[in-house]
Amino acid sequence: MDLIKTTARRSALWVLVGMVITVTTASAKNKTHKKDPAQPQDSIQVVGHIPSTNHPVTGFVCTQHYSSYYLYAEHEAGKEITLIDVTKTSSPLVLANVPYAGQGGSEALVAVAGTAALVSSEMNYPAEAPLQSLKIMDFSDPQHPKVAREFNGVTAVGRDNQRGLVFVANPEGIWILQQHLALDPQVEAEYTKQVLYDH
């Protein structure tokens, strides 16, 4: 009788060990290794575009009026100025193509302040700058840099440092680019911790 009980206990123990091994193996198979989330990247992206205008753009001047942001696009040899509302960079709005007041054809923008502009009359208008090519480069992998976007035949480049914008003019029109600096995950985690637990 004792032998039967001992054998039964051993059999039950082996069945139990077998079940634990089976459950453990199945559990290990079902676990998938999660990939680390991709690190945020710095970028320069096209956020807006205005189709080609009548004359090549030779310069840009940025300004602000109340809560609106404006871009003055100057055309070759004092032909005209295009006034563009760039408050919403994804949908820039051409407000007007304004001819210079003088008829000499050699005026140039010196400065703008909101809706006012300082225009100079030059006797010798500077020669046209040579066309250039601009590339948006991705150096996130320094060993394998990539060209993310290229602009050919560029006639003018301007900046709005306050908003992180770059304006590029070429035969296809005016492109609005925006710089994005990636958030440091460590700084973001510390900020979240302070907001959630340190108040």
Protein Blocks (a to p, Z undefined) as FASTA:
>chain_A
ZZmmmmmmmmmmmmmmmmmmmmmmmmmmmpccdddddddddddddfbdcdddfbdcfbdc
dddehjbccdddddeehlaccdddfkbmmlccdfbdcddfbfnopaccfbdchjaccddd
dfbdcddddddddddddfkbmmlccdfbdcehiabdcddfknopacdddfkbccdddddd
dddfklmmmmmmmmmmmZZ
